[in-house]
Amino acid sequence: MANLSEIYKKYNWVFSGVLILTGIYLTSLYSFLLFHSLAELFSIVIAFGIFIVA
């Protein structure tokens, strides 16, 4: 049987992902400019990560 801490870690990632996606959706309803700024920051972080790996 799996250790309880491993199960909690798994569900913690799932819960965090759902929470972030819900927050992004609510942000898009509240303000397009705020949502677009967060999307741009996310794309910059991804591009920087790819740059570092490459």
PyMOL Python script that loads the backbone (N, CA, C, O; Angstrom):
from pymol import cmd

cmd.read_pdbstr("""\
ATOM      1  N   MET A   1       0.850  -1.185   0.000  1.00  0.00           N
ATOM      2  CA  MET A   1       0.000   0.000   0.000  1.00  0.00           C
ATOM      3  C   MET A   1       0.891   1.243   0.000  1.00  0.00           C
ATOM      4  O   MET A   1       1.928   1.287   0.662  1.00  0.00           O
ATOM      5  N   ALA A   2       0.468   2.228  -0.744  1.00  0.00           N
ATOM      6  CA  ALA A   2       1.264   3.444  -0.872  1.00  0.00           C
ATOM      7  C   ALA A   2       1.259   4.224   0.439  1.00  0.00           C
ATOM      8  O   ALA A   2       0.302   4.183   1.213  1.00  0.00           O
ATOM      9  N   ASN A   3       2.340   4.919   0.652  1.00  0.00           N
ATOM     10  CA  ASN A   3       2.467   5.744   1.834  1.00  0.00           C
ATOM     11  C   ASN A   3       1.489   6.915   1.731  1.00  0.00           C
ATOM     12  O   ASN A   3       1.283   7.451   0.642  1.00  0.00           O
ATOM     13  N   LEU A   4       0.890   7.316   2.840  1.00  0.00           N
ATOM     14  CA  LEU A   4      -0.087   8.402   2.820  1.00  0.00           C
ATOM     15  C   LEU A   4       0.517   9.720   2.370  1.00  0.00           C
ATOM     16  O   LEU A   4      -0.161  10.516   1.720  1.00  0.00           O
ATOM     17  N   SER A   5       1.762   9.965   2.698  1.00  0.00           N
ATOM     18  CA  SER A   5       2.381  11.226   2.288  1.00  0.00           C
ATOM     19  C   SER A   5       2.535  11.293   0.767  1.00  0.00           C
ATOM     20  O   SER A   5       2.429  12.371   0.183  1.00  0.00           O
ATOM     21  N   GLU A   6       2.783  10.152   0.124  1.00  0.00           N
ATOM     22  CA  GLU A   6       2.864  10.119  -1.340  1.00  0.00           C
ATOM     23  C   GLU A   6       1.516  10.419  -1.965  1.00  0.00           C
ATOM     24  O   GLU A   6       1.437  11.127  -2.969  1.00  0.00           O
ATOM     25  N   ILE A   7       0.458   9.886  -1.378  1.00  0.00           N
ATOM     26  CA  ILE A   7      -0.893  10.149  -1.887  1.00  0.00           C
ATOM     27  C   ILE A   7      -1.237  11.621  -1.700  1.00  0.00           C
ATOM     28  O   ILE A   7      -1.811  12.236  -2.599  1.00  0.00           O
ATOM     29  N   TYR A   8      -0.898  12.193  -0.556  1.00  0.00           N
ATOM     30  CA  TYR A   8      -1.172  13.604  -0.319  1.00  0.00           C
ATOM     31  C   TYR A   8      -0.388  14.491  -1.279  1.00  0.00           C
ATOM     32  O   TYR A   8      -0.906  15.511  -1.734  1.00  0.00           O
ATOM     33  N   LYS A   9       0.855  14.118  -1.597  1.00  0.00           N
ATOM     34  CA  LYS A   9       1.648  14.889  -2.550  1.00  0.00           C
ATOM     35  C   LYS A   9       1.001  14.872  -3.927  1.00  0.00           C
ATOM     36  O   LYS A   9       0.950  15.897  -4.607  1.00  0.00           O
ATOM     37  N   LYS A  10       0.507  13.707  -4.337  1.00  0.00           N
ATOM     38  CA  LYS A  10      -0.140  13.578  -5.639  1.00  0.00           C
ATOM     39  C   LYS A  10      -1.369  14.470  -5.711  1.00  0.00           C
ATOM     40  O   LYS A  10      -1.533  15.231  -6.665  1.00  0.00           O
ATOM     41  N   TYR A  11      -2.218  14.380  -4.723  1.00  0.00           N
ATOM     42  CA  TYR A  11      -3.438  15.178  -4.735  1.00  0.00           C
ATOM     43  C   TYR A  11      -3.166  16.650  -4.484  1.00  0.00           C
ATOM     44  O   TYR A  11      -3.960  17.502  -4.883  1.00  0.00           O
ATOM     45  N   ASN A  12      -2.067  16.959  -3.834  1.00  0.00           N
ATOM     46  CA  ASN A  12      -1.689  18.357  -3.636  1.00  0.00           C
ATOM     47  C   ASN A  12      -1.381  19.009  -4.975  1.00  0.00           C
ATOM     48  O   ASN A  12      -1.773  20.151  -5.214  1.00  0.00           O
ATOM     49  N   TRP A  13      -0.668  18.280  -5.867  1.00  0.00           N
ATOM     50  CA  TRP A  13      -0.380  18.805  -7.206  1.00  0.00           C
ATOM     51  C   TRP A  13      -1.661  19.011  -8.003  1.00  0.00           C
ATOM     52  O   TRP A  13      -1.820  20.026  -8.681  1.00  0.00           O
ATOM     53  N   VAL A  14      -2.568  18.053  -7.921  1.00  0.00           N
ATOM     54  CA  VAL A  14      -3.829  18.150  -8.652  1.00  0.00           C
ATOM     55  C   VAL A  14      -4.647  19.326  -8.125  1.00  0.00           C
ATOM     56  O   VAL A  14      -5.174  20.119  -8.905  1.00  0.00           O
ATOM     57  N   PHE A  15      -4.751  19.438  -6.813  1.00  0.00           N
ATOM     58  CA  PHE A  15      -5.512  20.534  -6.203  1.00  0.00           C
ATOM     59  C   PHE A  15      -4.898  21.884  -6.543  1.00  0.00           C
ATOM     60  O   PHE A  15      -5.621  22.843  -6.813  1.00  0.00           O
ATOM     61  N   SER A  16      -3.570  21.969  -6.532  1.00  0.00           N
ATOM     62  CA  SER A  16      -2.899  23.222  -6.879  1.00  0.00           C
ATOM     63  C   SER A  16      -3.170  23.602  -8.329  1.00  0.00           C
ATOM     64  O   SER A  16      -3.418  24.771  -8.625  1.00  0.00           O
ATOM     65  N   GLY A  17      -3.127  22.638  -9.225  1.00  0.00           N
ATOM     66  CA  GLY A  17      -3.396  22.903 -10.639  1.00  0.00           C
ATOM     67  C   GLY A  17      -4.808  23.394 -10.868  1.00  0.00           C
ATOM     68  O   GLY A  17      -5.027  24.348 -11.615  1.00  0.00           O
ATOM     69  N   VAL A  18      -5.770  22.744 -10.228  1.00  0.00           N
ATOM     70  CA  VAL A  18      -7.169  23.161 -10.371  1.00  0.00           C
ATOM     71  C   VAL A  18      -7.362  24.558  -9.790  1.00  0.00           C
ATOM     72  O   VAL A  18      -8.086  25.373 -10.362  1.00  0.00           O
ATOM     73  N   LEU A  19      -6.733  24.832  -8.681  1.00  0.00           N
ATOM     74  CA  LEU A  19      -6.838  26.145  -8.056  1.00  0.00           C
ATOM     75  C   LEU A  19      -6.240  27.237  -8.934  1.00  0.00           C
ATOM     76  O   LEU A  19      -6.815  28.320  -9.046  1.00  0.00           O
ATOM     77  N   ILE A  20      -5.104  26.973  -9.554  1.00  0.00           N
ATOM     78  CA  ILE A  20      -4.466  27.952 -10.434  1.00  0.00           C
ATOM     79  C   ILE A  20      -5.322  28.193 -11.674  1.00  0.00           C
ATOM     80  O   ILE A  20      -5.514  29.339 -12.079  1.00  0.00           O
ATOM     81  N   LEU A  21      -5.836  27.127 -12.277  1.00  0.00           N
ATOM     82  CA  LEU A  21      -6.679  27.289 -13.457  1.00  0.00           C
ATOM     83  C   LEU A  21      -7.965  28.041 -13.136  1.00  0.00           C
ATOM     84  O   LEU A  21      -8.417  28.861 -13.936  1.00  0.00           O
ATOM     85  N   THR A  22      -8.551  27.775 -11.988  1.00  0.00           N
ATOM     86  CA  THR A  22      -9.746  28.511 -11.574  1.00  0.00           C
ATOM     87  C   THR A  22      -9.426  29.982 -11.353  1.00  0.00           C
ATOM     88  O   THR A  22     -10.208  30.852 -11.736  1.00  0.00           O
ATOM     89  N   GLY A  23      -8.276  30.265 -10.735  1.00  0.00           N
ATOM     90  CA  GLY A  23      -7.866  31.650 -10.530  1.00  0.00           C
ATOM     91  C   GLY A  23      -7.634  32.386 -11.835  1.00  0.00           C
ATOM     92  O   GLY A  23      -7.992  33.557 -11.961  1.00  0.00           O
ATOM     93  N   ILE A  24      -7.035  31.707 -12.812  1.00  0.00           N
ATOM     94  CA  ILE A  24      -6.812  32.328 -14.115  1.00  0.00           C
ATOM     95  C   ILE A  24      -8.138  32.609 -14.801  1.00  0.00           C
ATOM     96  O   ILE A  24      -8.314  33.668 -15.405  1.00  0.00           O
ATOM     97  N   TYR A  25      -9.074  31.667 -14.712  1.00  0.00           N
ATOM     98  CA  TYR A  25     -10.386  31.883 -15.317  1.00  0.00           C
ATOM     99  C   TYR A  25     -11.106  33.067 -14.676  1.00  0.00           C
ATOM    100  O   TYR A  25     -11.671  33.904 -15.379  1.00  0.00           O
ATOM    101  N   LEU A  26     -11.088  33.140 -13.352  1.00  0.00           N
ATOM    102  CA  LEU A  26     -11.737  34.254 -12.668  1.00  0.00           C
ATOM    103  C   LEU A  26     -11.051  35.572 -12.976  1.00  0.00           C
ATOM    104  O   LEU A  26     -11.709  36.610 -13.051  1.00  0.00           O
ATOM    105  N   THR A  27      -9.736  35.545 -13.156  1.00  0.00           N
ATOM    106  CA  THR A  27      -9.001  36.752 -13.532  1.00  0.00           C
ATOM    107  C   THR A  27      -9.438  37.236 -14.910  1.00  0.00           C
ATOM    108  O   THR A  27      -9.564  38.439 -15.137  1.00  0.00           O
ATOM    109  N   SER A  28      -9.669  36.296 -15.834  1.00  0.00           N
ATOM    110  CA  SER A  28     -10.100  36.692 -17.176  1.00  0.00           C
ATOM    111  C   SER A  28     -11.485  37.320 -17.147  1.00  0.00           C
ATOM    112  O   SER A  28     -11.788  38.182 -17.972  1.00  0.00           O
ATOM    113  N   LEU A  29     -12.329  36.904 -16.211  1.00  0.00           N
ATOM    114  CA  LEU A  29     -13.652  37.520 -16.081  1.00  0.00           C
ATOM    115  C   LEU A  29     -13.559  38.901 -15.446  1.00  0.00           C
ATOM    116  O   LEU A  29     -14.362  39.783 -15.751  1.00  0.00           O
ATOM    117  N   TYR A  30     -12.588  39.086 -14.570  1.00  0.00           N
ATOM    118  CA  TYR A  30     -12.461  40.345 -13.835  1.00  0.00           C
ATOM    119  C   TYR A  30     -11.830  41.437 -14.687  1.00  0.00           C
ATOM    120  O   TYR A  30     -12.367  42.541 -14.774  1.00  0.00           O
ATOM    121  N   SER A  31     -10.707  41.143 -15.311  1.00  0.00           N
ATOM    122  CA  SER A  31      -9.989  42.166 -16.062  1.00  0.00           C
ATOM    123  C   SER A  31      -9.175  41.513 -17.171  1.00  0.00           C
ATOM    124  O   SER A  31      -8.324  40.661 -16.916  1.00  0.00           O
ATOM    125  N   PHE A  32      -9.450  41.928 -18.406  1.00  0.00           N
ATOM    126  CA  PHE A  32      -8.701  41.378 -19.532  1.00  0.00           C
ATOM    127  C   PHE A  32      -7.237  41.783 -19.456  1.00  0.00           C
ATOM    128  O   PHE A  32      -6.363  40.979 -19.782  1.00  0.00           O
ATOM    129  N   LEU A  33      -6.950  43.002 -19.036  1.00  0.00           N
ATOM    130  CA  LEU A  33      -5.565  43.470 -18.974  1.00  0.00           C
ATOM    131  C   LEU A  33      -4.753  42.677 -17.953  1.00  0.00           C
ATOM    132  O   LEU A  33      -3.603  42.324 -18.213  1.00  0.00           O
ATOM    133  N   LEU A  34      -5.340  42.400 -16.807  1.00  0.00           N
ATOM    134  CA  LEU A  34      -4.660  41.594 -15.793  1.00  0.00           C
ATOM    135  C   LEU A  34      -4.421  40.176 -16.307  1.00  0.00           C
ATOM    136  O   LEU A  34      -3.332  39.629 -16.132  1.00  0.00           O
ATOM    137  N   PHE A  35      -5.431  39.580 -16.940  1.00  0.00           N
ATOM    138  CA  PHE A  35      -5.288  38.241 -17.489  1.00  0.00           C
ATOM    139  C   PHE A  35      -4.201  38.211 -18.559  1.00  0.00           C
ATOM    140  O   PHE A  35      -3.379  37.295 -18.581  1.00  0.00           O
ATOM    141  N   HIS A  36      -4.190  39.195 -19.436  1.00  0.00           N
ATOM    142  CA  HIS A  36      -3.201  39.225 -20.504  1.00  0.00           C
ATOM    143  C   HIS A  36      -1.792  39.418 -19.937  1.00  0.00           C
ATOM    144  O   HIS A  36      -0.838  38.822 -20.438  1.00  0.00           O
ATOM    145  N   SER A  37      -1.656  40.238 -18.908  1.00  0.00           N
ATOM    146  CA  SER A  37      -0.350  40.440 -18.272  1.00  0.00           C
ATOM    147  C   SER A  37       0.156  39.144 -17.649  1.00  0.00           C
ATOM    148  O   SER A  37       1.338  38.820 -17.768  1.00  0.00           O
ATOM    149  N   LEU A  38      -0.722  38.404 -16.989  1.00  0.00           N
ATOM    150  CA  LEU A  38      -0.324  37.119 -16.397  1.00  0.00           C
ATOM    151  C   LEU A  38       0.054  36.113 -17.486  1.00  0.00           C
ATOM    152  O   LEU A  38       1.005  35.349 -17.323  1.00  0.00           O
ATOM    153  N   ALA A  39      -0.689  36.112 -18.592  1.00  0.00           N
ATOM    154  CA  ALA A  39      -0.365  35.203 -19.691  1.00  0.00           C
ATOM    155  C   ALA A  39       0.992  35.550 -20.304  1.00  0.00           C
ATOM    156  O   ALA A  39       1.766  34.654 -20.641  1.00  0.00           O
ATOM    157  N   GLU A  40       1.284  36.829 -20.450  1.00  0.00           N
ATOM    158  CA  GLU A  40       2.577  37.258 -20.995  1.00  0.00           C
ATOM    159  C   GLU A  40       3.723  36.875 -20.053  1.00  0.00           C
ATOM    160  O   GLU A  40       4.771  36.416 -20.507  1.00  0.00           O
ATOM    161  N   LEU A  41       3.526  37.061 -18.753  1.00  0.00           N
ATOM    162  CA  LEU A  41       4.558  36.670 -17.788  1.00  0.00           C
ATOM    163  C   LEU A  41       4.803  35.168 -17.836  1.00  0.00           C
ATOM    164  O   LEU A  41       5.949  34.725 -17.750  1.00  0.00           O
ATOM    165  N   PHE A  42       3.753  34.389 -17.971  1.00  0.00           N
ATOM    166  CA  PHE A  42       3.890  32.939 -18.066  1.00  0.00           C
ATOM    167  C   PHE A  42       4.686  32.562 -19.314  1.00  0.00           C
ATOM    168  O   PHE A  42       5.554  31.691 -19.260  1.00  0.00           O
ATOM    169  N   SER A  43       4.392  33.216 -20.432  1.00  0.00           N
ATOM    170  CA  SER A  43       5.123  32.898 -21.665  1.00  0.00           C
ATOM    171  C   SER A  43       6.589  33.308 -21.560  1.00  0.00           C
ATOM    172  O   SER A  43       7.456  32.640 -22.124  1.00  0.00           O
ATOM    173  N   ILE A  44       6.876  34.387 -20.851  1.00  0.00           N
ATOM    174  CA  ILE A  44       8.267  34.810 -20.653  1.00  0.00           C
ATOM    175  C   ILE A  44       9.018  33.792 -19.804  1.00  0.00           C
ATOM    176  O   ILE A  44      10.171  33.471 -20.093  1.00  0.00           O
ATOM    177  N   VAL A  45       8.375  33.287 -18.764  1.00  0.00           N
ATOM    178  CA  VAL A  45       9.009  32.275 -17.902  1.00  0.00           C
ATOM    179  C   VAL A  45       9.296  31.003 -18.700  1.00  0.00           C
ATOM    180  O   VAL A  45      10.372  30.421 -18.568  1.00  0.00           O
ATOM    181  N   ILE A  46       8.351  30.573 -19.517  1.00  0.00           N
ATOM    182  CA  ILE A  46       8.550  29.377 -20.336  1.00  0.00           C
ATOM    183  C   ILE A  46       9.681  29.601 -21.342  1.00  0.00           C
ATOM    184  O   ILE A  46      10.538  28.734 -21.515  1.00  0.00           O
ATOM    185  N   ALA A  47       9.686  30.756 -22.004  1.00  0.00           N
ATOM    186  CA  ALA A  47      10.731  31.056 -22.989  1.00  0.00           C
ATOM    187  C   ALA A  47      12.105  31.110 -22.323  1.00  0.00           C
ATOM    188  O   ALA A  47      13.083  30.627 -22.894  1.00  0.00           O
ATOM    189  N   PHE A  48      12.195  31.688 -21.127  1.00  0.00           N
ATOM    190  CA  PHE A  48      13.458  31.756 -20.404  1.00  0.00           C
ATOM    191  C   PHE A  48      13.937  30.356 -20.031  1.00  0.00           C
ATOM    192  O   PHE A  48      15.128  30.057 -20.122  1.00  0.00           O
ATOM    193  N   GLY A  49      12.995  29.493 -19.607  1.00  0.00           N
ATOM    194  CA  GLY A  49      13.371  28.117 -19.286  1.00  0.00           C
ATOM    195  C   GLY A  49      13.893  27.370 -20.487  1.00  0.00           C
ATOM    196  O   GLY A  49      14.858  26.616 -20.367  1.00  0.00           O
ATOM    197  N   ILE A  50      13.284  27.557 -21.643  1.00  0.00           N
ATOM    198  CA  ILE A  50      13.748  26.913 -22.863  1.00  0.00           C
ATOM    199  C   ILE A  50      15.112  27.469 -23.246  1.00  0.00           C
ATOM    200  O   ILE A  50      15.985  26.721 -23.686  1.00  0.00           O
ATOM    201  N   PHE A  51      15.303  28.769 -23.082  1.00  0.00           N
ATOM    202  CA  PHE A  51      16.586  29.391 -23.389  1.00  0.00           C
ATOM    203  C   PHE A  51      17.700  28.805 -22.515  1.00  0.00           C
ATOM    204  O   PHE A  51      18.789  28.515 -23.010  1.00  0.00           O
ATOM    205  N   ILE A  52      17.431  28.632 -21.221  1.00  0.00           N
ATOM    206  CA  ILE A  52      18.433  28.097 -20.315  1.00  0.00           C
ATOM    207  C   ILE A  52      18.767  26.644 -20.675  1.00  0.00           C
ATOM    208  O   ILE A  52      19.934  26.254 -20.639  1.00  0.00           O
ATOM    209  N   VAL A  53      17.762  25.848 -21.019  1.00  0.00           N
ATOM    210  CA  VAL A  53      18.005  24.456 -21.373  1.00  0.00           C
ATOM    211  C   VAL A  53      18.796  24.359 -22.676  1.00  0.00           C
ATOM    212  O   VAL A  53      19.709  23.544 -22.808  1.00  0.00           O
ATOM    213  N   ALA A  54      18.428  25.203 -23.630  1.00  0.00           N
ATOM    214  CA  ALA A  54      19.103  25.152 -24.933  1.00  0.00           C
ATOM    215  C   ALA A  54      20.512  25.709 -24.806  1.00  0.00           C
ATOM    216  O   ALA A  54      21.249  25.756 -25.792  1.00  0.00           O
TER     217      ALA A  54
END
""", "prot")
cmd.dss("prot")
cmd.show_as("cartoon", "prot")
cmd.util.cbc("prot")
cmd.orient("prot")
